[in-house]
Amino acid sequence: MPRSHPTHRDERLEQVVERFEEAHWAGRRPDIEAFLAAAETPDERRRWLVELVHVDLELQLATGREVRVEEYFARFPTIQEDDGEALELITAEFELRSQRDAHLSWDEMLSRFPRFRDRLLELTTIGPFRLLARLGAGTFGVVWKAVDQRLERPVAIKIPHPGRLILRHDAERFLREGRSLARLHHGGIVAVYEVGAHGGVPFLVSGVRAGTIGRRSAG
């Protein structure tokens, strides 16, 4: 299918984001409100606000500033009025910080945002497994520390990156290789407990052994 041409409003947003990033890398924190002043309609302002908040969060964390989602909620209350937008921002903070902080756990986010606790639990649950913290990432996927809520035991779950399994046979191969590993028994191999799929996304569940899970384990 041919790629559609960007609309005028998409081009305007891209230009705003580009100028915003340029201002940041010039050594000053850009003023989100000042950039929103150029929006022509309430709908455009809303879209710019959501995008610029995400960009600012990423840039501030990348430069070592300990910014948190609550700061944006306080400055722009309308963001937290939309559950979907609020959850996306909370999730973005966790994913960005977890790349640098191996000890960051979803439990922190659950305690900070009790209003969204049920929704966050849905996002961090794969079948009977609850994701706790990111252990490592590779070109293929991400490995999470998790807990099997049926047996109350710690496990590691490998999940492909979104979009990594483009074709159906990619997912089938992922599951097939997982089943093959599950049949192996060797002292040097972490046991594979389970392979399956949740919401169409395949996953592989293995045991956790100190010192064996890192960036390479994500494949």
N, C-alpha and C positions, 0 to 999 in steps of 0.2 A: 504494500500500500504506500503511495507517495506520501512523503512527509508534508504536513500542512504548513502553510506559510504563517509566521507569527502575526497576530493581529496588532492593530495600532496600540491597543492598551497594553499588550504584552511587551511591545517595544518600549513604551514609556516606563513600565516597571523595571525592565532590564537596565534602562539608562539611569534610573534613580538608584538602583542597587549598585551600579558601577560607580556612580559619583559618591555614594555613601562609603563604599569600600576604599575608594581613593582618599577620602577625607580621613578615614581611620589610619591608613598606612602612611599618611603624611604626618602622623604623630599627635593627632587630637581625636578625642572621642566625638563622633558626629552627633548632632542633636536631631533625634528622630522627629520631633515636633516640627522643626524647621523644614525638613524634607517633605513632610505631609502637607505643608502649606501650598504646595504646587498641585495637589490633587484637584481634579476638576469636578468630581461628583462625590457624594457620600460613599457610594459603593467602591469607587477607586481609592478613596482615602482608607477605607477598611482593608482592602487588599494590600495596599502599600504598608499599612501599619503592621499587619500580621507578618509580612515578608521581612520588613526591616527589623522587627523585634527578633526574629529567628537569626538574621544575619548578624545583628549586634551581639546576641548571646554567643554565637560561634566565634566571632572575632575577639570578644572580651576574654573568653575562656582560653582561646589560642594564645593570647598574650599574657596569660598568667593572672588575670584579674578574677577574683573569687565572686563573680556575679551570680545571682540566683534568680529563679523565676519570680519569686515574690516581689522583687524590685519592679519587674515589668507589670505585674498585676496591680501594684500600687500606683504606678505612673499611668497605666492605661486600663482602668477597671473593666472596660467593655470586653477585653480579651477573656477574662475569667467568667464572663456572663455566658459565653458560648462554650459548653462542655467540650466539644470536639476540638476547638482551637486551644483551649486550656490544656487538654490532655496531650496534644501534639507538642506543646511547648515544654511541658513537664518531661515527656519522653525524650525530647531533644536534649534537654539539660543532662538527663541521666546518661544517654548514649555518648555525648561529648565528653563528660567528666570521666566516664568509665574507661575511656581510652587512655587516660593518664593516671587514674586512681584505681589500683587493683582491689582496694578494700571497699570501694563504694558498693552498697547493697540497695536493692529495691526497698528494703525495710525503711531506709531513711526517707524515701519519697512517700511511702505510705504514712509515716508518722507526721511528715510536714504537710500533707494534703489529705486530711481525713475526709473532706467532702467528696474526694474522688477515689476513696479507698476501694470501693466495689469495682469501679471501672478499671482501676490500675491492676487489681487482682485478676480481672479478666484478661488484660493485656499481657500479664506475666505468668499466665497459666497455660500449659500445654497438656491437655488431658489431665492425668493425675499428678503432673510434675509442676512445681512452682519455681520459677526462675528467681535466683537470689542475686547473683553477681556475675559479671562477665569475666571469664578466665583468659580468653585469648581469641585472636582472629587471624585468619589467613586469607588467601586469595579466593578460597572456595566458600568458606562459611565462618561462623562464630561458635565458640564453645562457651557454654554457660555452666556455672555451678548452680545446682538445683537440688530440690528435695523431692523424693518420691513420697507423696502424702499418704499413700496406702500403707507403706512399710516404715515411714519416718526414717528413711536412710538417705544420706547424701549421694548424689549422682552427678555426672557431667553429661550435658546434652549438646550434641552437635547439630546445628541448624544451618542450612545453606543461606547465603546472602540473598535478599530479595532480588528476583530477576536472574539469579545465577542458573536456575534450572529452567532454561528457556523451552525445551522440548519435553514431551512426556517421557521419552526414553531416558532423559537425564535423571529424572526423579526415580524411575524404575531401576536404573543402574545404581543410584545412591542406596536405595533400599536393598538391592541384591548384594552389594558389597558389604552392607551392614550385617545381613544375615550370614554371610560367609564368615565374617569376623566373629559372630556370635557362636559359631560352631568350633572355633579354635580354643584350645586350652593350653596355655603355656605360661610359665612363670614370668616371662618378660613382657607379656601382653596384658593390658588392662581389660578385664572382662567386659564384654558387651552384654547388657541385660535385656535390651529391647530395641526393636526398630519399628517404626510406624509412621503415621502421617496425621496431621491435625490441621483442619481447614485447608487441605490440599498441599500442605507443606510437610515434606518428609523430615524425620528426625531420628537420631541415633543416641541411645542412652547407654552410658558405660559407667563403670565404677570410678571412683576417685582415689588416686594414689598420690601422696605427697611428692612433689618434684617432677611429676610426669606430665602435667598439663601446662601448656604455655602457648605461645603464638603458633608454633609449628603444628600443634595438635589440631588446629582448625582446618588444616589442609589447604 
